[in-house]
Amino acid sequence: MLSFMLGGLGMPELIIILVILILLFGARRLPDLAKGLGQSIRSFKEGAADAAKIEDKGPTEQPK
């Protein structure tokens, strides 16, 4: 499953990407970037779950 999520990237490619990220952002900022990414993903999942709940309820009738 991990290989599907990574699009078939191997270890050498991941190491190159990590080195580029360290060069661009610096080693001190990477944990903050990862934390922000994790919070964004969590927020997206919560929003998707809320949308699914609303969709499951179906349309509500409007009073006349």
N, CA, C, O and CB atoms as a CASP TS submission, in Angstrom:
PFRMAT TS
TARGET T0000
AUTHOR 0000-0000-0000
METHOD Language model
MODEL 1
PARENT N/A
ATOM      1  N   MET     1       0.827  -1.187   0.000  1.00  0.00           N
ATOM      2  CA  MET     1       0.000   0.000   0.000  1.00  0.00           C
ATOM      3  C   MET     1       0.871   1.251   0.000  1.00  0.00           C
ATOM      4  O   MET     1       0.526   2.246  -0.637  1.00  0.00           O
ATOM      5  CB  MET     1      -0.941  -0.002   1.205  1.00  0.00           C
ATOM      6  N   LEU     2       1.986   1.211   0.701  1.00  0.00           N
ATOM      7  CA  LEU     2       2.859   2.367   0.766  1.00  0.00           C
ATOM      8  C   LEU     2       3.420   2.699  -0.608  1.00  0.00           C
ATOM      9  O   LEU     2       3.553   3.872  -0.957  1.00  0.00           O
ATOM     10  CB  LEU     2       3.989   2.124   1.754  1.00  0.00           C
ATOM     11  N   SER     3       3.748   1.680  -1.387  1.00  0.00           N
ATOM     12  CA  SER     3       4.280   1.941  -2.722  1.00  0.00           C
ATOM     13  C   SER     3       3.223   2.579  -3.618  1.00  0.00           C
ATOM     14  O   SER     3       3.563   3.363  -4.505  1.00  0.00           O
ATOM     15  CB  SER     3       4.793   0.644  -3.355  1.00  0.00           C
ATOM     16  N   PHE     4       1.959   2.261  -3.404  1.00  0.00           N
ATOM     17  CA  PHE     4       0.884   2.888  -4.175  1.00  0.00           C
ATOM     18  C   PHE     4       0.774   4.369  -3.826  1.00  0.00           C
ATOM     19  O   PHE     4       0.605   5.208  -4.711  1.00  0.00           O
ATOM     20  CB  PHE     4      -0.459   2.176  -3.914  1.00  0.00           C
ATOM     21  N   MET     5       0.869   4.686  -2.541  1.00  0.00           N
ATOM     22  CA  MET     5       0.742   6.065  -2.098  1.00  0.00           C
ATOM     23  C   MET     5       1.919   6.906  -2.572  1.00  0.00           C
ATOM     24  O   MET     5       1.747   8.088  -2.869  1.00  0.00           O
ATOM     25  CB  MET     5       0.631   6.125  -0.582  1.00  0.00           C
ATOM     26  N   LEU     6       3.089   6.333  -2.647  1.00  0.00           N
ATOM     27  CA  LEU     6       4.271   7.074  -3.053  1.00  0.00           C
ATOM     28  C   LEU     6       4.464   7.081  -4.559  1.00  0.00           C
ATOM     29  O   LEU     6       5.401   7.708  -5.053  1.00  0.00           O
ATOM     30  CB  LEU     6       5.487   6.500  -2.390  1.00  0.00           C
ATOM     31  N   GLY     7       3.619   6.414  -5.286  1.00  0.00           N
ATOM     32  CA  GLY     7       3.710   6.423  -6.736  1.00  0.00           C
ATOM     33  C   GLY     7       4.887   5.647  -7.273  1.00  0.00           C
ATOM     34  O   GLY     7       5.387   5.961  -8.353  1.00  0.00           O
ATOM     35  N   GLY     8       5.344   4.641  -6.549  1.00  0.00           N
ATOM     36  CA  GLY     8       6.446   3.824  -7.009  1.00  0.00           C
ATOM     37  C   GLY     8       7.813   4.471  -6.800  1.00  0.00           C
ATOM     38  O   GLY     8       8.778   4.085  -7.461  1.00  0.00           O
ATOM     39  N   LEU     9       7.917   5.443  -5.897  1.00  0.00           N
ATOM     40  CA  LEU     9       9.207   6.064  -5.614  1.00  0.00           C
ATOM     41  C   LEU     9      10.055   5.107  -4.790  1.00  0.00           C
ATOM     42  O   LEU     9       9.572   4.477  -3.850  1.00  0.00           O
ATOM     43  CB  LEU     9       9.026   7.412  -4.872  1.00  0.00           C
ATOM     44  N   GLY    10      11.309   5.011  -5.153  1.00  0.00           N
ATOM     45  CA  GLY    10      12.225   4.158  -4.411  1.00  0.00           C
ATOM     46  C   GLY    10      12.986   4.963  -3.368  1.00  0.00           C
ATOM     47  O   GLY    10      12.792   6.171  -3.230  1.00  0.00           O
ATOM     48  N   MET    11      13.848   4.277  -2.643  1.00  0.00           N
ATOM     49  CA  MET    11      14.615   4.926  -1.591  1.00  0.00           C
ATOM     50  C   MET    11      15.543   6.019  -2.134  1.00  0.00           C
ATOM     51  O   MET    11      15.627   7.083  -1.520  1.00  0.00           O
ATOM     52  CB  MET    11      15.424   3.892  -0.837  1.00  0.00           C
ATOM     53  N   PRO    12      16.237   5.808  -3.247  1.00  0.00           N
ATOM     54  CA  PRO    12      17.110   6.890  -3.755  1.00  0.00           C
ATOM     55  C   PRO    12      16.335   8.177  -4.088  1.00  0.00           C
ATOM     56  O   PRO    12      16.808   9.279  -3.808  1.00  0.00           O
ATOM     57  CB  PRO    12      17.854   6.410  -5.007  1.00  0.00           C
ATOM     58  N   GLU    13      15.164   8.033  -4.676  1.00  0.00           N
ATOM     59  CA  GLU    13      14.362   9.206  -5.015  1.00  0.00           C
ATOM     60  C   GLU    13      13.907   9.938  -3.768  1.00  0.00           C
ATOM     61  O   GLU    13      13.924  11.168  -3.729  1.00  0.00           O
ATOM     62  CB  GLU    13      13.156   8.805  -5.850  1.00  0.00           C
ATOM     63  N   LEU    14      13.495   9.189  -2.739  1.00  0.00           N
ATOM     64  CA  LEU    14      13.053   9.812  -1.496  1.00  0.00           C
ATOM     65  C   LEU    14      14.197  10.546  -0.798  1.00  0.00           C
ATOM     66  O   LEU    14      13.986  11.610  -0.215  1.00  0.00           O
ATOM     67  CB  LEU    14      12.463   8.760  -0.563  1.00  0.00           C
ATOM     68  N   ILE    15      15.394   9.992  -0.854  1.00  0.00           N
ATOM     69  CA  ILE    15      16.550  10.646  -0.247  1.00  0.00           C
ATOM     70  C   ILE    15      16.861  11.946  -0.987  1.00  0.00           C
ATOM     71  O   ILE    15      17.169  12.957  -0.356  1.00  0.00           O
ATOM     72  CB  ILE    15      17.781   9.705  -0.259  1.00  0.00           C
ATOM     73  N   ILE    16      16.785  11.930  -2.299  1.00  0.00           N
ATOM     74  CA  ILE    16      17.032  13.146  -3.083  1.00  0.00           C
ATOM     75  C   ILE    16      15.996  14.217  -2.744  1.00  0.00           C
ATOM     76  O   ILE    16      16.345  15.386  -2.578  1.00  0.00           O
ATOM     77  CB  ILE    16      17.003  12.834  -4.599  1.00  0.00           C
ATOM     78  N   ILE    17      14.736  13.828  -2.643  1.00  0.00           N
ATOM     79  CA  ILE    17      13.681  14.777  -2.288  1.00  0.00           C
ATOM     80  C   ILE    17      13.931  15.355  -0.900  1.00  0.00           C
ATOM     81  O   ILE    17      13.772  16.559  -0.697  1.00  0.00           O
ATOM     82  CB  ILE    17      12.299  14.100  -2.343  1.00  0.00           C
ATOM     83  N   LEU    18      14.316  14.521   0.051  1.00  0.00           N
ATOM     84  CA  LEU    18      14.597  14.987   1.412  1.00  0.00           C
ATOM     85  C   LEU    18      15.762  15.976   1.426  1.00  0.00           C
ATOM     86  O   LEU    18      15.700  16.993   2.116  1.00  0.00           O
ATOM     87  CB  LEU    18      14.906  13.795   2.332  1.00  0.00           C
ATOM     88  N   VAL    19      16.811  15.690   0.679  1.00  0.00           N
ATOM     89  CA  VAL    19      17.968  16.603   0.612  1.00  0.00           C
ATOM     90  C   VAL    19      17.549  17.944   0.013  1.00  0.00           C
ATOM     91  O   VAL    19      17.957  18.997   0.502  1.00  0.00           O
ATOM     92  CB  VAL    19      19.118  15.975  -0.228  1.00  0.00           C
ATOM     93  N   ILE    20      16.747  17.909  -1.029  1.00  0.00           N
ATOM     94  CA  ILE    20      16.273  19.158  -1.648  1.00  0.00           C
ATOM     95  C   ILE    20      15.437  19.959  -0.661  1.00  0.00           C
ATOM     96  O   ILE    20      15.584  21.178  -0.569  1.00  0.00           O
ATOM     97  CB  ILE    20      15.448  18.861  -2.922  1.00  0.00           C
ATOM     98  N   LEU    21      14.555  19.281   0.084  1.00  0.00           N
ATOM     99  CA  LEU    21      13.740  19.978   1.081  1.00  0.00           C
ATOM    100  C   LEU    21      14.602  20.610   2.164  1.00  0.00           C
ATOM    101  O   LEU    21      14.340  21.735   2.589  1.00  0.00           O
ATOM    102  CB  LEU    21      12.738  19.018   1.713  1.00  0.00           C
ATOM    103  N   ILE    22      15.622  19.898   2.609  1.00  0.00           N
ATOM    104  CA  ILE    22      16.515  20.447   3.634  1.00  0.00           C
ATOM    105  C   ILE    22      17.249  21.671   3.087  1.00  0.00           C
ATOM    106  O   ILE    22      17.419  22.660   3.801  1.00  0.00           O
ATOM    107  CB  ILE    22      17.532  19.375   4.110  1.00  0.00           C
ATOM    108  N   LEU    23      17.678  21.613   1.845  1.00  0.00           N
ATOM    109  CA  LEU    23      18.363  22.758   1.250  1.00  0.00           C
ATOM    110  C   LEU    23      17.432  23.958   1.085  1.00  0.00           C
ATOM    111  O   LEU    23      17.846  25.098   1.292  1.00  0.00           O
ATOM    112  CB  LEU    23      18.950  22.371  -0.097  1.00  0.00           C
ATOM    113  N   LEU    24      16.192  23.708   0.717  1.00  0.00           N
ATOM    114  CA  LEU    24      15.256  24.802   0.490  1.00  0.00           C
ATOM    115  C   LEU    24      14.771  25.444   1.787  1.00  0.00           C
ATOM    116  O   LEU    24      14.738  26.669   1.903  1.00  0.00           O
ATOM    117  CB  LEU    24      14.074  24.304  -0.298  1.00  0.00           C
ATOM    118  N   PHE    25      14.400  24.625   2.752  1.00  0.00           N
ATOM    119  CA  PHE    25      13.741  25.140   3.948  1.00  0.00           C
ATOM    120  C   PHE    25      14.627  25.144   5.182  1.00  0.00           C
ATOM    121  O   PHE    25      14.317  25.845   6.145  1.00  0.00           O
ATOM    122  CB  PHE    25      12.521  24.338   4.227  1.00  0.00           C
ATOM    123  N   GLY    26      15.695  24.404   5.191  1.00  0.00           N
ATOM    124  CA  GLY    26      16.539  24.298   6.377  1.00  0.00           C
ATOM    125  C   GLY    26      16.012  23.209   7.300  1.00  0.00           C
ATOM    126  O   GLY    26      14.814  22.931   7.341  1.00  0.00           O
ATOM    127  N   ALA    27      16.922  22.608   8.031  1.00  0.00           N
ATOM    128  CA  ALA    27      16.546  21.475   8.885  1.00  0.00           C
ATOM    129  C   ALA    27      15.646  21.893  10.038  1.00  0.00           C
ATOM    130  O   ALA    27      14.854  21.085  10.524  1.00  0.00           O
ATOM    131  CB  ALA    27      17.789  20.800   9.433  1.00  0.00           C
ATOM    132  N   ARG    28      15.752  23.137  10.483  1.00  0.00           N
ATOM    133  CA  ARG    28      14.950  23.585  11.632  1.00  0.00           C
ATOM    134  C   ARG    28      13.491  23.797  11.278  1.00  0.00           C
ATOM    135  O   ARG    28      12.628  23.669  12.147  1.00  0.00           O
ATOM    136  CB  ARG    28      15.518  24.866  12.195  1.00  0.00           C
ATOM    137  N   ARG    29      13.192  24.117  10.035  1.00  0.00           N
ATOM    138  CA  ARG    29      11.807  24.392   9.645  1.00  0.00           C
ATOM    139  C   ARG    29      11.053  23.153   9.198  1.00  0.00           C
ATOM    140  O   ARG    29       9.824  23.185   9.129  1.00  0.00           O
ATOM    141  CB  ARG    29      11.780  25.408   8.543  1.00  0.00           C
ATOM    142  N   LEU    30      11.741  22.066   8.893  1.00  0.00           N
ATOM    143  CA  LEU    30      11.057  20.865   8.394  1.00  0.00           C
ATOM    144  C   LEU    30      10.039  20.301   9.382  1.00  0.00           C
ATOM    145  O   LEU    30       8.944  19.944   8.948  1.00  0.00           O
ATOM    146  CB  LEU    30      12.075  19.797   8.065  1.00  0.00           C
ATOM    147  N   PRO    31      10.327  20.198  10.688  1.00  0.00           N
ATOM    148  CA  PRO    31       9.291  19.696  11.604  1.00  0.00           C
ATOM    149  C   PRO    31       8.037  20.570  11.621  1.00  0.00           C
ATOM    150  O   PRO    31       6.922  20.058  11.716  1.00  0.00           O
ATOM    151  CB  PRO    31       9.852  19.598  13.010  1.00  0.00           C
ATOM    152  N   ASP    32       8.220  21.887  11.530  1.00  0.00           N
ATOM    153  CA  ASP    32       7.059  22.777  11.486  1.00  0.00           C
ATOM    154  C   ASP    32       6.248  22.572  10.219  1.00  0.00           C
ATOM    155  O   ASP    32       5.018  22.590  10.252  1.00  0.00           O
ATOM    156  CB  ASP    32       7.500  24.231  11.587  1.00  0.00           C
ATOM    157  N   LEU    33       6.939  22.377   9.100  1.00  0.00           N
ATOM    158  CA  LEU    33       6.233  22.121   7.843  1.00  0.00           C
ATOM    159  C   LEU    33       5.471  20.802   7.891  1.00  0.00           C
ATOM    160  O   LEU    33       4.344  20.712   7.404  1.00  0.00           O
ATOM    161  CB  LEU    33       7.217  22.110   6.675  1.00  0.00           C
ATOM    162  N   ALA    34       6.086  19.785   8.475  1.00  0.00           N
ATOM    163  CA  ALA    34       5.414  18.484   8.587  1.00  0.00           C
ATOM    164  C   ALA    34       4.200  18.579   9.501  1.00  0.00           C
ATOM    165  O   ALA    34       3.164  17.974   9.224  1.00  0.00           O
ATOM    166  CB  ALA    34       6.388  17.417   9.114  1.00  0.00           C
ATOM    167  N   LYS    35       4.322  19.333  10.587  1.00  0.00           N
ATOM    168  CA  LYS    35       3.195  19.512  11.505  1.00  0.00           C
ATOM    169  C   LYS    35       2.045  20.220  10.800  1.00  0.00           C
ATOM    170  O   LYS    35       0.889  19.817  10.938  1.00  0.00           O
ATOM    171  CB  LYS    35       3.630  20.308  12.753  1.00  0.00           C
ATOM    172  N   GLY    36       2.353  21.269  10.049  1.00  0.00           N
ATOM    173  CA  GLY    36       1.326  21.990   9.305  1.00  0.00           C
ATOM    174  C   GLY    36       0.656  21.110   8.266  1.00  0.00           C
ATOM    175  O   GLY    36      -0.557  21.186   8.070  1.00  0.00           O
ATOM    176  N   LEU    37       1.441  20.277   7.599  1.00  0.00           N
ATOM    177  CA  LEU    37       0.883  19.356   6.611  1.00  0.00           C
ATOM    178  C   LEU    37      -0.054  18.347   7.275  1.00  0.00           C
ATOM    179  O   LEU    37      -1.127  18.046   6.752  1.00  0.00           O
ATOM    180  CB  LEU    37       2.009  18.623   5.864  1.00  0.00           C
ATOM    181  N   GLY    38       0.359  17.833   8.420  1.00  0.00           N
ATOM    182  CA  GLY    38      -0.488  16.887   9.155  1.00  0.00           C
ATOM    183  C   GLY    38      -1.795  17.520   9.604  1.00  0.00           C
ATOM    184  O   GLY    38      -2.850  16.890   9.523  1.00  0.00           O
ATOM    185  N   GLN    39      -1.736  18.755  10.076  1.00  0.00           N
ATOM    186  CA  GLN    39      -2.956  19.451  10.491  1.00  0.00           C
ATOM    187  C   GLN    39      -3.866  19.716   9.306  1.00  0.00           C
ATOM    188  O   GLN    39      -5.087  19.628   9.430  1.00  0.00           O
ATOM    189  CB  GLN    39      -2.613  20.767  11.187  1.00  0.00           C
ATOM    190  N   SER    40      -3.293  20.035   8.170  1.00  0.00           N
ATOM    191  CA  SER    40      -4.090  20.265   6.963  1.00  0.00           C
ATOM    192  C   SER    40      -4.798  18.994   6.521  1.00  0.00           C
ATOM    193  O   SER    40      -5.972  19.030   6.153  1.00  0.00           O
ATOM    194  CB  SER    40      -3.207  20.789   5.832  1.00  0.00           C
ATOM    195  N   ILE    41      -4.095  17.883   6.555  1.00  0.00           N
ATOM    196  CA  ILE    41      -4.686  16.602   6.158  1.00  0.00           C
ATOM    197  C   ILE    41      -5.807  16.232   7.123  1.00  0.00           C
ATOM    198  O   ILE    41      -6.871  15.785   6.694  1.00  0.00           O
ATOM    199  CB  ILE    41      -3.610  15.482   6.119  1.00  0.00           C
ATOM    200  N   ARG    42      -5.577  16.416   8.427  1.00  0.00           N
ATOM    201  CA  ARG    42      -6.603  16.107   9.433  1.00  0.00           C
ATOM    202  C   ARG    42      -7.840  16.965   9.219  1.00  0.00           C
ATOM    203  O   ARG    42      -8.960  16.461   9.300  1.00  0.00           O
ATOM    204  CB  ARG    42      -6.052  16.322  10.856  1.00  0.00           C
ATOM    205  N   SER    43      -7.657  18.249   8.948  1.00  0.00           N
ATOM    206  CA  SER    43      -8.772  19.152   8.701  1.00  0.00           C
ATOM    207  C   SER    43      -9.545  18.742   7.447  1.00  0.00           C
ATOM    208  O   SER    43     -10.775  18.779   7.432  1.00  0.00           O
ATOM    209  CB  SER    43      -8.270  20.591   8.565  1.00  0.00           C
ATOM    210  N   PHE    44      -8.827  18.353   6.405  1.00  0.00           N
ATOM    211  CA  PHE    44      -9.479  17.907   5.178  1.00  0.00           C
ATOM    212  C   PHE    44     -10.320  16.661   5.426  1.00  0.00           C
ATOM    213  O   PHE    44     -11.447  16.563   4.942  1.00  0.00           O
ATOM    214  CB  PHE    44      -8.439  17.632   4.092  1.00  0.00           C
ATOM    215  N   LYS    45      -9.769  15.702   6.184  1.00  0.00           N
ATOM    216  CA  LYS    45     -10.514  14.476   6.478  1.00  0.00           C
ATOM    217  C   LYS    45     -11.765  14.770   7.288  1.00  0.00           C
ATOM    218  O   LYS    45     -12.818  14.181   7.043  1.00  0.00           O
ATOM    219  CB  LYS    45      -9.632  13.483   7.229  1.00  0.00           C
ATOM    220  N   GLU    46     -11.656  15.689   8.265  1.00  0.00           N
ATOM    221  CA  GLU    46     -12.828  16.043   9.064  1.00  0.00           C
ATOM    222  C   GLU    46     -13.890  16.711   8.193  1.00  0.00           C
ATOM    223  O   GLU    46     -15.079  16.429   8.338  1.00  0.00           O
ATOM    224  CB  GLU    46     -12.429  16.973  10.226  1.00  0.00           C
ATOM    225  N   GLY    47     -13.470  17.586   7.299  1.00  0.00           N
ATOM    226  CA  GLY    47     -14.412  18.233   6.394  1.00  0.00           C
ATOM    227  C   GLY    47     -15.084  17.248   5.459  1.00  0.00           C
ATOM    228  O   GLY    47     -16.277  17.360   5.180  1.00  0.00           O
ATOM    229  N   ALA    48     -14.319  16.286   4.976  1.00  0.00           N
ATOM    230  CA  ALA    48     -14.889  15.271   4.089  1.00  0.00           C
ATOM    231  C   ALA    48     -15.888  14.395   4.843  1.00  0.00           C
ATOM    232  O   ALA    48     -16.922  14.012   4.296  1.00  0.00           O
ATOM    233  CB  ALA    48     -13.773  14.402   3.479  1.00  0.00           C
ATOM    234  N   ALA    49     -15.573  14.081   6.099  1.00  0.00           N
ATOM    235  CA  ALA    49     -16.490  13.278   6.901  1.00  0.00           C
ATOM    236  C   ALA    49     -17.774  14.047   7.186  1.00  0.00           C
ATOM    237  O   ALA    49     -18.862  13.472   7.144  1.00  0.00           O
ATOM    238  CB  ALA    49     -15.825  12.853   8.214  1.00  0.00           C
ATOM    239  N   ASP    50     -17.658  15.337   7.474  1.00  0.00           N
ATOM    240  CA  ASP    50     -18.846  16.161   7.704  1.00  0.00           C
ATOM    241  C   ASP    50     -19.706  16.247   6.451  1.00  0.00           C
ATOM    242  O   ASP    50     -20.932  16.171   6.528  1.00  0.00           O
ATOM    243  CB  ASP    50     -18.443  17.567   8.159  1.00  0.00           C
ATOM    244  N   ALA    51     -19.069  16.403   5.306  1.00  0.00           N
ATOM    245  CA  ALA    51     -19.806  16.466   4.047  1.00  0.00           C
ATOM    246  C   ALA    51     -20.522  15.147   3.778  1.00  0.00           C
ATOM    247  O   ALA    51     -21.645  15.139   3.276  1.00  0.00           O
ATOM    248  CB  ALA    51     -18.861  16.806   2.884  1.00  0.00           C
ATOM    249  N   ALA    52     -19.878  14.037   4.109  1.00  0.00           N
ATOM    250  CA  ALA    52     -20.513  12.730   3.901  1.00  0.00           C
ATOM    251  C   ALA    52     -21.717  12.568   4.823  1.00  0.00           C
ATOM    252  O   ALA    52     -22.735  12.007   4.417  1.00  0.00           O
ATOM    253  CB  ALA    52     -19.501  11.588   4.142  1.00  0.00           C
ATOM    254  N   LYS    53     -21.612  13.054   6.060  1.00  0.00           N
ATOM    255  CA  LYS    53     -22.747  12.984   6.992  1.00  0.00           C
ATOM    256  C   LYS    53     -23.923  13.798   6.473  1.00  0.00           C
ATOM    257  O   LYS    53     -25.068  13.349   6.524  1.00  0.00           O
ATOM    258  CB  LYS    53     -22.336  13.486   8.388  1.00  0.00           C
ATOM    259  N   ILE    54     -23.639  14.991   5.974  1.00  0.00           N
ATOM    260  CA  ILE    54     -24.700  15.847   5.448  1.00  0.00           C
ATOM    261  C   ILE    54     -25.330  15.199   4.223  1.00  0.00           C
ATOM    262  O   ILE    54     -26.549  15.241   4.054  1.00  0.00           O
ATOM    263  CB  ILE    54     -24.152  17.246   5.096  1.00  0.00           C
ATOM    264  N   GLU    55     -24.512  14.605   3.376  1.00  0.00           N
ATOM    265  CA  GLU    55     -25.022  13.954   2.173  1.00  0.00           C
ATOM    266  C   GLU    55     -25.878  12.743   2.522  1.00  0.00           C
ATOM    267  O   GLU    55     -26.876  12.478   1.852  1.00  0.00           O
ATOM    268  CB  GLU    55     -23.866  13.534   1.266  1.00  0.00           C
ATOM    269  N   ASP    56     -25.498  11.999   3.573  1.00  0.00           N
ATOM    270  CA  ASP    56     -26.263  10.820   3.976  1.00  0.00           C
ATOM    271  C   ASP    56     -27.643  11.188   4.511  1.00  0.00           C
ATOM    272  O   ASP    56     -28.588  10.411   4.373  1.00  0.00           O
ATOM    273  CB  ASP    56     -25.497  10.038   5.028  1.00  0.00           C
ATOM    274  N   LYS    57     -27.767  12.355   5.115  1.00  0.00           N
ATOM    275  CA  LYS    57     -29.055  12.778   5.668  1.00  0.00           C
ATOM    276  C   LYS    57     -30.050  13.080   4.578  1.00  0.00           C
ATOM    277  O   LYS    57     -31.257  12.944   4.780  1.00  0.00           O
ATOM    278  CB  LYS    57     -28.883  13.994   6.553  1.00  0.00           C
ATOM    279  N   GLY    58     -29.567  13.484   3.439  1.00  0.00           N
ATOM    280  CA  GLY    58     -30.445  13.811   2.319  1.00  0.00           C
ATOM    281  C   GLY    58     -30.972  15.214   2.447  1.00  0.00           C
ATOM    282  O   GLY    58     -30.702  15.901   3.433  1.00  0.00           O
ATOM    283  N   PRO    59     -31.723  15.645   1.456  1.00  0.00           N
ATOM    284  CA  PRO    59     -32.246  17.002   1.500  1.00  0.00           C
ATOM    285  C   PRO    59     -33.303  17.147   2.584  1.00  0.00           C
ATOM    286  O   PRO    59     -34.129  16.259   2.792  1.00  0.00           O
ATOM    287  CB  PRO    59     -32.824  17.391   0.146  1.00  0.00           C
ATOM    288  N   THR    60     -33.262  18.260   3.254  1.00  0.00           N
ATOM    289  CA  THR    60     -34.267  18.533   4.285  1.00  0.00           C
ATOM    290  C   THR    60     -35.393  19.342   3.648  1.00  0.00           C
ATOM    291  O   THR    60     -35.175  20.145   2.740  1.00  0.00           O
ATOM    292  CB  THR    60     -33.641  19.299   5.511  1.00  0.00           C
ATOM    293  N   GLU    61     -36.594  19.105   4.150  1.00  0.00           N
ATOM    294  CA  GLU    61     -37.734  19.827   3.609  1.00  0.00           C
ATOM    295  C   GLU    61     -37.754  21.233   4.170  1.00  0.00           C
ATOM    296  O   GLU    61     -37.486  21.453   5.351  1.00  0.00           O
ATOM    297  CB  GLU    61     -39.050  19.099   3.924  1.00  0.00           C
ATOM    298  N   GLN    62     -38.073  22.170   3.313  1.00  0.00           N
ATOM    299  CA  GLN    62     -38.195  23.554   3.736  1.00  0.00           C
ATOM    300  C   GLN    62     -39.639  23.813   4.148  1.00  0.00           C
ATOM    301  O   GLN    62     -40.558  23.468   3.406  1.00  0.00           O
ATOM    302  CB  GLN    62     -37.753  24.526   2.609  1.00  0.00           C
ATOM    303  N   PRO    63     -39.856  24.412   5.315  1.00  0.00           N
ATOM    304  CA  PRO    63     -41.246  24.708   5.727  1.00  0.00           C
ATOM    305  C   PRO    63     -41.852  25.766   4.809  1.00  0.00           C
ATOM    306  O   PRO    63     -41.161  26.662   4.325  1.00  0.00           O
ATOM    307  CB  PRO    63     -41.296  25.194   7.210  1.00  0.00           C
ATOM    308  N   LYS    64     -43.161  25.641   4.581  1.00  0.00           N
ATOM    309  CA  LYS    64     -43.865  26.575   3.696  1.00  0.00           C
ATOM    310  C   LYS    64     -44.370  27.750   4.456  1.00  0.00           C
ATOM    311  O   LYS    64     -44.989  28.642   3.874  1.00  0.00           O
ATOM    312  CB  LYS    64     -45.012  25.897   2.989  1.00  0.00           C
TER
END
